[in-house]
Amino acid sequence: MRPILLQGHERPLTQIKYTKDGDILFSTAKDQIICAWFSANGERLGTYHGHQGALWTVDIDPTTTLLASGAADNTVRLWDVRTGKCVKVLELNTAVKRVEFSEDGTQLLAVTEKRMGFLGTIVVFDIKIDVDAEQSSEPAMTITCDESKATVAGWSYLSKYIIAGHEDGSVSQYDGKSGELLDNYPAHEDGMPVTDLQWSPDRTYFITSSKDKTAKVISARNLEVLKTYVTDTPLNTATITPKKDFVILGGGQAAIDVTTTSSRQGKFEARFYHRIFEDEIGRVKGHFGPLNTIAVDPQGRGYASGGEDGYVRVHHFDKGYFDFMYEVEKEQARG
């Protein structure tokens, strides 16, 4: 898999998202710019300018009409994907660390920081998927995270639940309509933040990554941990591949945390694990710093990673990836 190297950011990457069709990907970084790229060849389609602080997060509605972004300037911005025009600015009290559209695109959640006397929140807005529509500035619902601030959050199937990962390593399940806390589970080591949360294609389960060096596949229905993937480095991101039973994990120790005695310093690879058997099956090198974000093409054709080094690397899976029959090989090894 020879990668396509995308050079459009001057600061570390924070999030990558593909459109539903997988033909375009969007990237955000701490340099205040959103970039849009053709995933097939890496050509830059355009940029979105307007935020006044580091960009943390981006998402696209299912029809690729509206783009949502969140930043350190305490705003969520809605953009016309086609023209790049900002069509709405939603003001919040603190920095916005994660945005995500619901499955049908009619709602948008935003995770805000705990700062300046404000508790961390998950704020939900009703959305009209129309660039000319007047969008409401008033939240439809606000969930206050009293125990531990949310670091990531997203919508389950049919918007039944809002699932959040927290700074203390726990995962919470909230009612998607009322915001009531239904369940909380200490999925990761206490005090080790959940760094990413990404969904399976049907949104019935999700994967989390954590600074405790593990990633976990968890049921959205009852927060049961279904699978655990153990690594030797703090993780910043994790994603589930469609069509093949794999997960891809990324992270790496920041330079400030690498001791002079540690072997194989950094460990800046994308790590492939078998989703069912929990075994590591391969690594892809390339970044010169920790991997901050990995996104997989929803059509299963490849993935993209964004690093602390400011680069996006787009990989298209080759024939060997699709032909790989790990289940058969494992059965033969047992025999």
C-alpha positions as CSV (number, residue, x, y, z in Angstrom):
1,M,0.0,0.0,0.0
2,R,1.9,3.0,-1.2
3,P,0.4,6.0,0.5
4,I,-0.6,9.4,-1.0
5,L,0.9,12.1,1.2
6,L,-1.3,15.2,1.7
7,Q,0.4,18.4,2.6
8,G,-2.1,21.0,3.5
9,H,-1.7,21.7,7.2
10,E,1.1,23.5,9.1
11,R,0.1,22.1,12.6
12,P,-0.7,18.7,14.0
13,L,-3.8,16.9,12.7
14,T,-6.8,16.5,15.0
15,Q,-9.5,14.7,13.0
16,I,-10.2,13.1,9.6
17,K,-13.6,12.3,8.2
18,Y,-14.8,10.7,5.0
19,T,-18.1,11.4,3.3
20,K,-20.6,8.5,3.3
21,D,-19.5,7.6,-0.3
22,G,-15.8,7.7,0.6
23,D,-14.9,9.9,-2.4
24,I,-14.0,13.0,-0.3
25,L,-12.2,13.3,3.0
26,F,-12.0,16.3,5.3
27,S,-9.1,17.1,7.7
28,T,-8.7,19.5,10.6
29,A,-5.6,20.6,12.4
30,K,-4.5,23.1,15.0
31,D,-3.9,25.6,12.2
32,Q,-7.5,26.9,12.0
33,I,-8.1,25.4,8.5
34,I,-10.4,22.6,7.2
35,C,-9.1,20.9,4.1
36,A,-11.2,18.9,1.6
37,W,-9.5,16.3,-0.5
38,F,-10.4,13.8,-3.2
39,S,-9.6,10.5,-1.6
40,A,-8.8,8.7,-4.9
41,N,-5.8,10.9,-5.8
42,G,-5.2,13.2,-2.9
43,E,-6.1,16.4,-4.9
44,R,-7.1,19.2,-2.7
45,L,-10.6,20.2,-3.4
46,G,-10.7,23.3,-1.2
47,T,-10.4,24.9,2.2
48,Y,-12.8,26.3,4.7
49,H,-11.7,29.5,6.6
50,G,-13.4,31.2,9.5
51,H,-12.4,29.7,12.8
52,Q,-10.1,31.8,15.1
53,G,-8.7,29.0,17.1
54,A,-7.2,25.5,16.8
55,L,-9.7,23.2,15.0
56,W,-10.5,20.0,16.9
57,T,-13.2,18.2,15.0
58,V,-15.2,17.9,11.8
59,D,-18.2,15.9,10.5
60,I,-20.3,15.7,7.4
61,D,-24.0,15.0,7.2
62,P,-25.1,11.8,5.3
63,T,-26.1,13.7,2.2
64,T,-22.8,15.7,2.0
65,T,-24.7,19.0,2.1
66,L,-23.5,20.4,5.4
67,L,-20.1,20.3,7.1
68,A,-19.8,20.9,10.9
69,S,-16.7,21.9,12.7
70,G,-15.7,22.7,16.3
71,A,-12.7,24.7,17.5
72,A,-10.9,26.3,20.4
73,D,-12.7,29.6,19.6
74,N,-15.8,28.3,21.4
75,T,-17.9,27.9,18.2
76,V,-19.5,25.2,16.1
77,R,-19.7,26.3,12.5
78,L,-21.9,24.9,9.7
79,W,-20.6,25.1,6.2
80,D,-22.0,24.6,2.7
81,V,-19.8,21.7,1.6
82,R,-20.0,22.7,-2.1
83,T,-19.2,26.4,-1.9
84,G,-17.2,26.6,1.4
85,K,-19.5,29.3,2.7
86,C,-20.1,29.4,6.5
87,V,-23.9,29.3,6.9
88,K,-24.2,29.3,10.7
89,V,-22.1,30.0,13.7
90,L,-23.2,28.4,17.0
91,E,-21.7,30.1,20.1
92,L,-20.8,27.9,23.1
93,N,-19.1,28.6,26.5
94,T,-15.9,26.7,25.9
95,A,-13.8,25.0,23.3
96,V,-15.6,22.3,21.2
97,K,-13.7,19.0,21.1
98,R,-16.0,16.8,19.1
99,V,-19.0,17.2,16.7
100,E,-21.1,14.4,15.2
101,F,-24.2,14.3,13.1
102,S,-26.9,11.8,14.0
103,E,-27.5,8.9,11.6
104,D,-30.1,10.8,9.6
105,G,-28.4,14.2,9.8
106,T,-31.2,15.9,11.6
107,Q,-29.3,16.5,14.9
108,L,-25.8,17.5,15.7
109,L,-24.0,17.0,19.0
110,A,-21.0,19.0,20.3
111,V,-18.7,18.1,23.2
112,T,-17.5,21.1,25.1
113,E,-14.5,21.5,27.4
114,K,-14.5,21.9,31.2
115,R,-12.9,25.3,31.6
116,M,-13.3,28.8,33.0
117,G,-15.8,27.7,35.6
118,F,-17.9,25.8,33.1
119,L,-18.5,22.1,33.4
120,G,-18.0,19.9,30.3
121,T,-21.2,19.4,28.3
122,I,-22.7,17.6,25.4
123,V,-24.9,20.0,23.5
124,V,-27.4,18.9,20.9
125,F,-28.8,21.1,18.1
126,D,-31.6,20.4,15.7
127,I,-30.4,20.7,12.1
128,K,-32.1,21.3,8.8
129,I,-30.1,19.7,6.0
130,D,-30.4,22.7,3.7
131,V,-27.8,25.4,3.2
132,D,-30.5,28.1,2.7
133,A,-32.5,27.1,5.8
134,E,-32.4,29.2,9.0
135,Q,-30.7,27.1,11.6
136,S,-31.7,27.4,15.3
137,S,-29.1,28.9,17.6
138,E,-30.8,27.4,20.7
139,P,-29.8,23.9,21.8
140,A,-32.4,21.2,21.8
141,M,-30.8,19.5,24.7
142,T,-27.8,20.0,27.0
143,I,-26.2,17.1,29.0
144,T,-23.9,18.3,31.8
145,C,-21.1,15.9,32.7
146,D,-20.8,16.3,36.4
147,E,-18.5,13.4,37.3
148,S,-15.9,13.5,34.6
149,K,-15.9,15.7,31.4
150,A,-16.7,14.0,28.1
151,T,-13.8,13.8,25.7
152,V,-15.7,12.2,22.8
153,A,-19.3,11.4,22.0
154,G,-21.5,10.1,19.2
155,W,-25.0,8.8,18.2
156,S,-26.0,5.2,18.2
157,Y,-28.3,3.5,15.7
158,L,-31.6,5.4,15.2
159,S,-30.3,8.1,17.6
160,K,-31.5,5.9,20.4
161,Y,-28.5,6.7,22.6
162,I,-25.7,9.2,22.9
163,I,-22.6,7.4,23.9
164,A,-19.7,9.4,25.5
165,G,-16.2,8.6,26.5
166,H,-14.8,10.5,29.5
167,E,-11.6,11.8,30.9
168,D,-11.6,9.2,33.7
169,G,-11.7,6.3,31.2
170,S,-15.4,5.6,31.6
171,V,-18.0,5.3,28.9
172,S,-21.6,6.6,29.4
173,Q,-24.9,5.9,27.7
174,Y,-27.5,8.6,27.6
175,D,-31.1,8.6,26.3
176,G,-31.0,10.2,22.8
177,K,-34.2,12.1,23.3
178,S,-34.2,13.1,27.0
179,G,-30.4,13.2,27.8
180,E,-31.0,11.1,30.9
181,L,-27.9,9.1,32.0
182,L,-28.8,5.4,31.6
183,D,-25.5,3.7,32.3
184,N,-21.8,4.4,33.0
185,Y,-19.1,1.8,32.7
186,P,-15.4,2.0,33.6
187,A,-14.2,0.7,30.3
188,H,-10.6,1.9,30.6
189,E,-8.1,2.3,33.4
190,D,-9.1,5.0,35.9
191,G,-7.6,8.3,35.1
192,M,-6.7,7.3,31.5
193,P,-8.9,9.4,29.1
194,V,-10.9,7.9,26.3
195,T,-9.3,9.5,23.2
196,D,-11.5,8.4,20.4
197,L,-14.9,6.8,19.7
198,Q,-15.9,5.5,16.3
199,W,-18.8,3.4,15.1
200,S,-19.4,0.1,13.3
201,P,-21.3,0.6,10.0
202,D,-24.7,-0.1,11.7
203,R,-23.9,1.9,14.8
204,T,-24.8,-1.0,17.1
205,Y,-21.3,-1.1,18.6
206,F,-18.3,1.2,18.7
207,I,-14.6,1.2,19.4
208,T,-12.8,3.3,21.9
209,S,-9.1,4.1,22.3
210,S,-7.4,5.2,25.5
211,K,-4.1,6.4,26.9
212,D,-4.2,3.1,28.9
213,K,-2.7,1.5,25.7
214,T,-5.9,-0.5,24.9
215,A,-8.8,-0.2,22.5
216,K,-12.2,-1.8,23.1
217,V,-15.2,-2.8,21.1
218,I,-18.3,-2.1,23.1
219,S,-22.0,-2.7,22.6
220,A,-24.1,0.4,22.3
221,R,-27.1,-1.4,23.8
222,N,-25.7,-2.3,27.2
223,L,-22.1,-1.1,27.2
224,E,-20.8,-4.7,27.3
225,V,-17.1,-4.9,26.3
226,L,-17.0,-7.3,23.4
227,K,-13.3,-7.2,22.5
228,T,-10.1,-5.8,23.9
229,Y,-6.9,-5.0,21.9
230,V,-3.8,-4.5,23.9
231,T,-0.8,-2.5,22.6
232,D,2.5,-1.2,24.0
233,T,1.8,2.5,23.4
234,P,-0.8,5.1,24.4
235,L,-3.6,5.2,21.8
236,N,-5.1,8.4,20.3
237,T,-7.5,6.8,17.8
238,A,-9.2,3.6,16.7
239,T,-11.5,2.7,13.8
240,I,-13.5,-0.3,12.6
241,T,-13.0,-1.5,8.9
242,P,-16.1,-2.4,6.9
243,K,-16.1,-5.5,4.7
244,K,-13.1,-7.1,6.6
245,D,-13.0,-8.1,10.3
246,F,-10.2,-5.7,11.3
247,V,-9.7,-2.6,13.5
248,I,-7.0,0.0,13.0
249,L,-5.3,1.6,16.0
250,G,-3.0,4.6,16.2
251,G,-1.1,6.6,18.7
252,G,2.5,6.7,19.9
253,Q,4.3,8.4,22.8
254,A,4.8,12.1,22.5
255,A,8.5,13.2,22.4
256,I,8.2,14.7,25.9
257,D,7.1,11.3,27.3
258,V,9.8,9.1,25.6
259,T,12.5,8.2,28.0
260,T,16.1,7.7,26.8
261,T,16.0,4.1,27.8
262,S,12.8,3.1,26.0
263,S,13.3,0.8,23.1
264,R,11.7,1.4,19.7
265,Q,11.0,5.0,20.7
266,G,7.8,6.5,19.5
267,K,6.0,3.6,17.8
268,F,4.3,5.7,15.3
269,E,2.6,3.0,13.2
270,A,-1.0,2.3,12.3
271,R,-1.7,-1.1,13.9
272,F,-4.1,-3.6,12.3
273,Y,-5.8,-6.1,14.7
274,H,-8.2,-8.9,13.9
275,R,-11.6,-7.7,15.2
276,I,-12.7,-11.2,16.3
277,F,-9.5,-12.9,17.4
278,E,-7.9,-9.7,19.0
279,D,-4.5,-10.6,17.4
280,E,-2.2,-8.0,15.9
281,I,-1.8,-8.8,12.2
282,G,0.2,-6.0,10.8
283,R,1.6,-2.4,11.0
284,V,2.0,0.4,8.6
285,K,4.8,3.0,9.2
286,G,5.2,6.4,7.8
287,H,4.4,9.2,10.2
288,F,7.2,11.0,12.1
289,G,5.2,11.5,15.2
290,P,2.2,10.1,17.1
291,L,-0.9,9.3,15.0
292,N,-3.7,11.6,16.2
293,T,-6.5,10.4,14.0
294,I,-7.4,7.5,11.7
295,A,-10.5,7.3,9.5
296,V,-11.6,4.4,7.3
297,D,-13.4,4.8,3.9
298,P,-17.0,3.7,4.6
299,Q,-16.9,1.7,1.4
300,G,-13.9,-0.3,2.7
301,R,-11.5,0.8,0.0
302,G,-8.8,2.3,2.3
303,Y,-8.0,4.5,5.2
304,A,-6.4,7.8,6.1
305,S,-4.2,8.7,9.0
306,G,-3.3,12.2,10.4
307,G,-0.3,12.8,12.6
308,E,1.4,15.1,14.9
309,D,3.8,15.7,12.0
310,G,1.1,17.7,10.1
311,Y,0.7,15.2,7.3
312,V,-2.3,13.2,6.1
313,R,-1.4,9.8,4.6
314,V,-4.1,8.1,2.4
315,H,-3.8,4.4,1.9
316,H,-5.8,2.4,-0.7
317,F,-6.0,-1.3,0.2
318,D,-4.4,-3.6,-2.3
319,K,-5.4,-7.0,-3.5
320,G,-3.5,-8.7,-0.7
321,Y,-5.6,-7.0,1.9
322,F,-8.8,-8.3,0.4
323,D,-7.4,-11.8,-0.2
324,F,-6.1,-12.1,3.4
325,M,-7.9,-15.1,5.0
326,Y,-6.7,-14.9,8.6
327,E,-9.5,-17.2,9.9
328,V,-8.3,-20.0,7.6
329,E,-4.6,-19.5,8.5
330,K,-5.4,-19.5,12.2
331,E,-7.4,-22.8,11.8
332,Q,-4.6,-24.4,9.8
333,A,-2.1,-23.3,12.5
334,R,-4.2,-25.0,15.2
335,G,-4.4,-28.1,13.1
